[in-house]
Amino acid sequence: MEKIRICVLGSGNLATALGKILALNAVILPDVDNLVQMFVQDELFEGMRLNAIINSHHVNAKYLPMLELPANLVASTDLVATAKYADIIVFVMPQQCVRETCNILLGKIKPNAMAISVVKGFMLTENGEIELITQAIERFLKIPCAVLVGVNMASEVTLDNYCEATLGYRDMKHMKLFKDLFSTPKFRVTVIDDADGVEVCGYLK
């Protein structure tokens, strides 16, 4: 049986902190592939490409230098290659990057893939109407999208402080898997079947 593949789109401090959690949990969850890929912009840091630093030194030296990363979290500068075979695509990026990212990925990901948004903010449609990020991802990519919202800062997750987040989804079928992917003894995840409510409350907080 083919194992579930995970990828993270983003490489900022929160993306890196969550990437570590996902990579550590991937090793212990029997149905999940050990390799977790993370999309990193092709940029230099102190004369080296950031993705090369992450893969060779297992640290995101630019955005989260104090956090040691597991070896099975692998950085790539190729967006399509990162997401192409993923079953679960985790969006952790500025909201203004979502539309362009989805446009690049449209038709290049698995048709039965699922998304999880950790993106803050709302989007405007072409008609100027407000749209939730999860709704935009579903509209652009034609795949279901859950939302993960927490009140904690990335630094608190990094320092292994007690943190809490809420995971909202419109279909509870995969919620146990989603919860298991993000949960740790210090990171408590509550699941509810109201993605819109979770996302709106997360933005308004």
N, C-alpha and C positions, 0 to 999 in steps of 0.2 A: 504494500500500500504506500502510495506517495505521501510524503510528509508535508505538512503545512509550512509554507515559506513566508517569512516576514521581511518587510523592508520599512525603513524610516526615511522620509523625505524631509531633509533639513539637518543642519549641523550646528545650530546655535547651542546655547547652554542647556535649555530645556530639552531639545532634541537629543543632545548627547547624554543627558541624565536618564531620559526615558530609554534611549538606545541601550544603555548599560543594563537597565532592568529587563528589557526584552531579551537581550542576549543571554543573560544569566538564567532567566526562566526557560528560554528555548532549550537549554541543555538538560533541564530536569523534566520537561514536559514530553512524554513519549511520542505524541503525535505531531510534534513540531520539529522542523529541520533545525539543526544546531546553528547554521550560518544565518546571521542577520545582517543584511546589507543596509548601509546608510549613505544617502546621496549627499555629497559635499560639493559646494561650488569650487571650481578650479581656480584656486587662489594661492598666493605665496604667503608664507609666514617665516620671517627671519631667513629668507633665502631658500626655503624648501616648500614644496607643494604640501598643502595642508592634509590632503588625503594620504600622502606618503608618510607624513609624520604620524598620523593616526594608526596606519597599518604597521609601521615599523616600531614605533615607541609606545603604542597603545595609550595615547593621551591626545586629547584635543587641545593642543598647546595654545591656540588662539582664543577659544571661547570658554574652556573649562579645564585649565591646566592642572588643577589640584585633584582631578578625578582619574584614577587608573581604570582603563577600559579592558574588558575581556577580549581575548584574541579572536573570538568568533564574531565580533562586531567589526565588519569590514567596510571601509569607506571607498566610495567610487565617485568619480566626477561625471559619469555617464548616466544621465537621468533615466533614459529608456532601459538601459541594461540593468539598472538597479531595480526597477519596478516590473520589468517584462514578465518574469515568472513568479511574481509574488502573489500569494493568496490573500494576504492582508497588507494593505498599504497604509502606513501611518503618516498623516500630514502634520508636520510641526514646522511651520514657516510663517512669515508675515502674510497677512491676508491679501496684500496687493500682489503676491506671487502666485496665488492659487489659480487664477484664470489662465495665466501663461503656462503653468505647470500642467494643468489639465489639457490644454490645447496640444501640448507636445505629446502627452501620453495617450490621447484619444486614439483608439484602434490599435494600440501597441501593448495593451495589458491583457491579462486573462479575462474573458468575458464573465466568469463567475467569481472574480476577485471581490473583496470587500474592503472598504476604507474606514479609517478611524481618524476623525479630525481633532487636533489639539490646537487649532488655529483660533486666535482671538479676534473678535470683531465681526462686522456684517459686511456684505457686499452689495453693490448696486447693479441691477440688471441693465440691459441695454435700454430699457424703458425708464430707467431712473427709480425703479422700485427697490425697496430693501429686501435682501434675500439672505437667509442663514447660510453659513459656510457649508454645512452638511447638505443643504438643499442644492447649493451651487455645484458641489462635487458630484452629487447624484445626477444632476441635470447634464453636466458636462461629460461625465465618464460612463453614465448609464449603469452604475453599480451602487449597491446600498452603502450608506455611510453612517457610522455611529459617531458619538462625540464624547470626549473625555475632558472634564473640567475640574480643576482643583483650585483651592485658595492659597496653595503653597508656592513659594518661590523656588526656582531651579536650585538655588544654593542650599535650600533646606533639604531637597531630595538628595543633593550631592553629599551633604554632611550626614546623611542617614538619620535625620531627625524624623520624628513621627509625622507622617503626612497623610492626607486624606483626599480622595477625588471621587467624583461621581461619573459613572459611565451610562450614557443614555442611548437607547436604540429603539427603532420602530418594530423590530422583529426579534423576539427573545431567543430564537433558535440557537444562536451562536454566542449568547452572552456569557455562558460559563467559560468558554474558551477565552473570550476577550478579558474577562475578569482574571483568569489564571495568568494570562500573559503579563499583566501589569501589577499584580498583587505581590507584595513582599511582607515580611513580618513588620516592617516599618512604614509600608505604603498600603493603606487600606482603601479598597475600591468598593463602592456601593453601586449596584446596578438597578436602574429603573427603566421602564418601557415608555419613556417620554423624552425623545431626543431633542425636540423643539424646546420644551420647557427647560431642560438642562442647559442648552446652549444659550438661550435668552438670559437666564439667571446668571450664568457664568460671565456673560458680557456685561450685564448691568452691575455686577458686583464691583 
